[in-house]
Amino acid sequence: MPLSLYLNSRCELLRTTGGLILHRYLYAAPIAVADLLMRHAASAAELIIRLHVNERALYRVLRLLSGQGVFEEIACQTFADSPHPEYLRSDVPGSLRPLLIIRIRGSQ
């Protein structure tokens, strides 16, 4: 990935998380969603089996985050990665995941 695209994607994700409401939604949708969607799209029903959360609540959060470009709703209640969640994944160098966890814990 070219450095400029890498920096732009990271900056865009940080901009999205700057608002407390969006930040809380990023944290509310278990950040593991980014890990789960990295290989293939999944429905909210499929995700709740892995995450053990309320399906309707997760769907609402994922729709909100899709509207912000964090994920994409590619079919009714089915979500896929966009370029931004790469930096929420646990296996990506320079991931923003630890920063987001610290931010939300500090604001509670």
Rosetta constraint file for C-alpha pairs under 8 A:
AtomPair CA 1 CA 5 HARMONIC 6.70 0.50
AtomPair CA 1 CA 6 HARMONIC 6.38 0.50
AtomPair CA 2 CA 6 HARMONIC 6.23 0.50
AtomPair CA 3 CA 7 HARMONIC 6.09 0.50
AtomPair CA 4 CA 8 HARMONIC 6.00 0.50
AtomPair CA 5 CA 9 HARMONIC 6.02 0.50
AtomPair CA 6 CA 10 HARMONIC 6.28 0.50
AtomPair CA 7 CA 11 HARMONIC 5.97 0.50
AtomPair CA 8 CA 12 HARMONIC 5.96 0.50
AtomPair CA 9 CA 13 HARMONIC 6.19 0.50
AtomPair CA 9 CA 83 HARMONIC 7.07 0.50
AtomPair CA 9 CA 84 HARMONIC 5.94 0.50
AtomPair CA 10 CA 14 HARMONIC 6.22 0.50
AtomPair CA 10 CA 84 HARMONIC 7.29 0.50
AtomPair CA 10 CA 87 HARMONIC 6.81 0.50
AtomPair CA 10 CA 96 HARMONIC 7.98 0.50
AtomPair CA 11 CA 15 HARMONIC 6.10 0.50
AtomPair CA 12 CA 16 HARMONIC 6.23 0.50
AtomPair CA 12 CA 84 HARMONIC 7.62 0.50
AtomPair CA 13 CA 17 HARMONIC 6.30 0.50
AtomPair CA 13 CA 70 HARMONIC 7.69 0.50
AtomPair CA 13 CA 84 HARMONIC 6.01 0.50
AtomPair CA 13 CA 87 HARMONIC 7.76 0.50
AtomPair CA 14 CA 18 HARMONIC 6.13 0.50
AtomPair CA 15 CA 19 HARMONIC 7.78 0.50
AtomPair CA 16 CA 22 HARMONIC 6.81 0.50
AtomPair CA 16 CA 23 HARMONIC 7.53 0.50
AtomPair CA 16 CA 68 HARMONIC 7.29 0.50
AtomPair CA 17 CA 22 HARMONIC 5.80 0.50
AtomPair CA 17 CA 23 HARMONIC 4.60 0.50
AtomPair CA 17 CA 26 HARMONIC 7.49 0.50
AtomPair CA 17 CA 100 HARMONIC 7.91 0.50
AtomPair CA 18 CA 22 HARMONIC 7.55 0.50
AtomPair CA 18 CA 23 HARMONIC 6.67 0.50
AtomPair CA 19 CA 23 HARMONIC 5.99 0.50
AtomPair CA 20 CA 24 HARMONIC 6.04 0.50
AtomPair CA 21 CA 25 HARMONIC 6.37 0.50
AtomPair CA 22 CA 26 HARMONIC 6.13 0.50
AtomPair CA 22 CA 65 HARMONIC 7.75 0.50
AtomPair CA 23 CA 27 HARMONIC 6.32 0.50
AtomPair CA 23 CA 100 HARMONIC 7.49 0.50
AtomPair CA 23 CA 104 HARMONIC 7.25 0.50
AtomPair CA 24 CA 28 HARMONIC 5.85 0.50
AtomPair CA 24 CA 104 HARMONIC 6.65 0.50
AtomPair CA 25 CA 29 HARMONIC 6.05 0.50
AtomPair CA 25 CA 61 HARMONIC 6.17 0.50
AtomPair CA 25 CA 65 HARMONIC 7.51 0.50
AtomPair CA 26 CA 30 HARMONIC 7.39 0.50
AtomPair CA 26 CA 31 HARMONIC 6.85 0.50
AtomPair CA 26 CA 65 HARMONIC 7.37 0.50
AtomPair CA 27 CA 31 HARMONIC 6.15 0.50
AtomPair CA 27 CA 100 HARMONIC 7.20 0.50
AtomPair CA 27 CA 101 HARMONIC 7.08 0.50
AtomPair CA 27 CA 104 HARMONIC 7.12 0.50
AtomPair CA 28 CA 61 HARMONIC 7.46 0.50
AtomPair CA 29 CA 33 HARMONIC 6.95 0.50
AtomPair CA 29 CA 58 HARMONIC 6.28 0.50
AtomPair CA 29 CA 61 HARMONIC 6.20 0.50
AtomPair CA 29 CA 62 HARMONIC 7.02 0.50
AtomPair CA 30 CA 51 HARMONIC 7.48 0.50
AtomPair CA 31 CA 35 HARMONIC 7.69 0.50
AtomPair CA 31 CA 88 HARMONIC 6.48 0.50
AtomPair CA 31 CA 89 HARMONIC 7.52 0.50
AtomPair CA 31 CA 97 HARMONIC 7.29 0.50
AtomPair CA 32 CA 36 HARMONIC 6.28 0.50
AtomPair CA 32 CA 51 HARMONIC 7.99 0.50
AtomPair CA 32 CA 88 HARMONIC 7.99 0.50
AtomPair CA 32 CA 89 HARMONIC 7.12 0.50
AtomPair CA 32 CA 90 HARMONIC 7.96 0.50
AtomPair CA 33 CA 37 HARMONIC 6.10 0.50
AtomPair CA 33 CA 47 HARMONIC 7.52 0.50
AtomPair CA 34 CA 38 HARMONIC 6.20 0.50
AtomPair CA 34 CA 81 HARMONIC 7.08 0.50
AtomPair CA 34 CA 85 HARMONIC 5.46 0.50
AtomPair CA 34 CA 86 HARMONIC 6.97 0.50
AtomPair CA 34 CA 88 HARMONIC 6.01 0.50
AtomPair CA 34 CA 89 HARMONIC 5.48 0.50
AtomPair CA 35 CA 88 HARMONIC 7.77 0.50
AtomPair CA 35 CA 89 HARMONIC 5.20 0.50
AtomPair CA 35 CA 90 HARMONIC 6.91 0.50
AtomPair CA 36 CA 40 HARMONIC 7.82 0.50
AtomPair CA 36 CA 47 HARMONIC 7.75 0.50
AtomPair CA 37 CA 41 HARMONIC 5.58 0.50
AtomPair CA 37 CA 42 HARMONIC 6.66 0.50
AtomPair CA 37 CA 79 HARMONIC 7.62 0.50
AtomPair CA 37 CA 80 HARMONIC 5.76 0.50
AtomPair CA 37 CA 81 HARMONIC 5.75 0.50
AtomPair CA 38 CA 80 HARMONIC 7.75 0.50
AtomPair CA 38 CA 81 HARMONIC 6.19 0.50
AtomPair CA 38 CA 86 HARMONIC 7.77 0.50
AtomPair CA 40 CA 80 HARMONIC 6.70 0.50
AtomPair CA 41 CA 78 HARMONIC 6.64 0.50
AtomPair CA 41 CA 79 HARMONIC 5.38 0.50
AtomPair CA 41 CA 80 HARMONIC 4.32 0.50
AtomPair CA 41 CA 81 HARMONIC 7.23 0.50
AtomPair CA 42 CA 46 HARMONIC 6.03 0.50
AtomPair CA 42 CA 47 HARMONIC 6.59 0.50
AtomPair CA 42 CA 78 HARMONIC 5.39 0.50
AtomPair CA 42 CA 79 HARMONIC 5.50 0.50
AtomPair CA 42 CA 80 HARMONIC 6.68 0.50
AtomPair CA 43 CA 47 HARMONIC 6.33 0.50
AtomPair CA 43 CA 77 HARMONIC 5.51 0.50
AtomPair CA 43 CA 78 HARMONIC 3.94 0.50
AtomPair CA 43 CA 79 HARMONIC 6.01 0.50
AtomPair CA 44 CA 48 HARMONIC 6.24 0.50
AtomPair CA 44 CA 55 HARMONIC 6.16 0.50
AtomPair CA 44 CA 58 HARMONIC 6.81 0.50
AtomPair CA 44 CA 59 HARMONIC 5.74 0.50
AtomPair CA 44 CA 77 HARMONIC 5.84 0.50
AtomPair CA 44 CA 78 HARMONIC 6.27 0.50
AtomPair CA 44 CA 79 HARMONIC 7.48 0.50
AtomPair CA 45 CA 49 HARMONIC 6.81 0.50
AtomPair CA 45 CA 55 HARMONIC 6.18 0.50
AtomPair CA 46 CA 50 HARMONIC 7.12 0.50
AtomPair CA 47 CA 51 HARMONIC 6.07 0.50
AtomPair CA 48 CA 52 HARMONIC 5.17 0.50
AtomPair CA 48 CA 53 HARMONIC 5.40 0.50
AtomPair CA 48 CA 54 HARMONIC 6.77 0.50
AtomPair CA 48 CA 55 HARMONIC 5.85 0.50
AtomPair CA 48 CA 58 HARMONIC 7.67 0.50
AtomPair CA 49 CA 53 HARMONIC 7.91 0.50
AtomPair CA 53 CA 57 HARMONIC 7.85 0.50
AtomPair CA 53 CA 58 HARMONIC 6.99 0.50
AtomPair CA 54 CA 58 HARMONIC 6.10 0.50
AtomPair CA 55 CA 59 HARMONIC 6.03 0.50
AtomPair CA 56 CA 60 HARMONIC 6.27 0.50
AtomPair CA 57 CA 61 HARMONIC 6.31 0.50
AtomPair CA 58 CA 62 HARMONIC 6.07 0.50
AtomPair CA 59 CA 63 HARMONIC 6.09 0.50
AtomPair CA 59 CA 77 HARMONIC 6.78 0.50
AtomPair CA 60 CA 64 HARMONIC 6.26 0.50
AtomPair CA 61 CA 65 HARMONIC 6.20 0.50
AtomPair CA 62 CA 66 HARMONIC 5.90 0.50
AtomPair CA 62 CA 71 HARMONIC 7.09 0.50
AtomPair CA 62 CA 79 HARMONIC 7.73 0.50
AtomPair CA 63 CA 67 HARMONIC 6.27 0.50
AtomPair CA 63 CA 73 HARMONIC 7.08 0.50
AtomPair CA 64 CA 68 HARMONIC 6.68 0.50
AtomPair CA 65 CA 69 HARMONIC 6.36 0.50
AtomPair CA 65 CA 70 HARMONIC 5.29 0.50
AtomPair CA 65 CA 71 HARMONIC 6.07 0.50
AtomPair CA 66 CA 70 HARMONIC 5.43 0.50
AtomPair CA 66 CA 71 HARMONIC 4.48 0.50
AtomPair CA 66 CA 72 HARMONIC 4.97 0.50
AtomPair CA 66 CA 73 HARMONIC 6.26 0.50
AtomPair CA 67 CA 71 HARMONIC 7.95 0.50
AtomPair CA 67 CA 72 HARMONIC 7.92 0.50
AtomPair CA 69 CA 82 HARMONIC 6.79 0.50
AtomPair CA 69 CA 84 HARMONIC 7.41 0.50
AtomPair CA 70 CA 81 HARMONIC 7.52 0.50
AtomPair CA 70 CA 82 HARMONIC 6.03 0.50
AtomPair CA 70 CA 83 HARMONIC 7.64 0.50
AtomPair CA 70 CA 84 HARMONIC 5.51 0.50
AtomPair CA 70 CA 85 HARMONIC 5.98 0.50
AtomPair CA 71 CA 79 HARMONIC 6.61 0.50
AtomPair CA 71 CA 80 HARMONIC 5.92 0.50
AtomPair CA 71 CA 81 HARMONIC 5.10 0.50
AtomPair CA 71 CA 82 HARMONIC 5.08 0.50
AtomPair CA 71 CA 84 HARMONIC 7.64 0.50
AtomPair CA 71 CA 85 HARMONIC 7.03 0.50
AtomPair CA 72 CA 79 HARMONIC 5.46 0.50
AtomPair CA 72 CA 80 HARMONIC 5.21 0.50
AtomPair CA 72 CA 81 HARMONIC 6.15 0.50
AtomPair CA 72 CA 82 HARMONIC 6.03 0.50
AtomPair CA 73 CA 77 HARMONIC 6.70 0.50
AtomPair CA 73 CA 78 HARMONIC 5.61 0.50
AtomPair CA 73 CA 79 HARMONIC 4.43 0.50
AtomPair CA 73 CA 80 HARMONIC 6.44 0.50
AtomPair CA 74 CA 78 HARMONIC 5.88 0.50
AtomPair CA 74 CA 79 HARMONIC 5.75 0.50
AtomPair CA 74 CA 80 HARMONIC 6.68 0.50
AtomPair CA 75 CA 79 HARMONIC 7.21 0.50
AtomPair CA 81 CA 85 HARMONIC 6.42 0.50
AtomPair CA 81 CA 86 HARMONIC 7.98 0.50
AtomPair CA 82 CA 86 HARMONIC 7.96 0.50
AtomPair CA 84 CA 88 HARMONIC 7.69 0.50
AtomPair CA 85 CA 89 HARMONIC 6.57 0.50
AtomPair CA 86 CA 92 HARMONIC 6.92 0.50
AtomPair CA 86 CA 95 HARMONIC 7.56 0.50
AtomPair CA 87 CA 92 HARMONIC 6.51 0.50
AtomPair CA 87 CA 94 HARMONIC 7.04 0.50
AtomPair CA 87 CA 95 HARMONIC 4.39 0.50
AtomPair CA 87 CA 96 HARMONIC 5.46 0.50
AtomPair CA 87 CA 97 HARMONIC 6.92 0.50
AtomPair CA 88 CA 92 HARMONIC 7.96 0.50
AtomPair CA 88 CA 95 HARMONIC 5.72 0.50
AtomPair CA 88 CA 96 HARMONIC 5.67 0.50
AtomPair CA 88 CA 97 HARMONIC 4.83 0.50
AtomPair CA 89 CA 95 HARMONIC 6.44 0.50
AtomPair CA 89 CA 97 HARMONIC 6.80 0.50
AtomPair CA 90 CA 95 HARMONIC 6.85 0.50
AtomPair CA 90 CA 97 HARMONIC 7.01 0.50
AtomPair CA 91 CA 95 HARMONIC 7.77 0.50
AtomPair CA 96 CA 100 HARMONIC 6.26 0.50
AtomPair CA 97 CA 101 HARMONIC 6.34 0.50
AtomPair CA 98 CA 102 HARMONIC 6.25 0.50
AtomPair CA 99 CA 103 HARMONIC 6.08 0.50
AtomPair CA 100 CA 104 HARMONIC 6.23 0.50
AtomPair CA 101 CA 105 HARMONIC 6.23 0.50
AtomPair CA 102 CA 106 HARMONIC 6.08 0.50
AtomPair CA 103 CA 107 HARMONIC 6.37 0.50
AtomPair CA 104 CA 108 HARMONIC 6.45 0.50
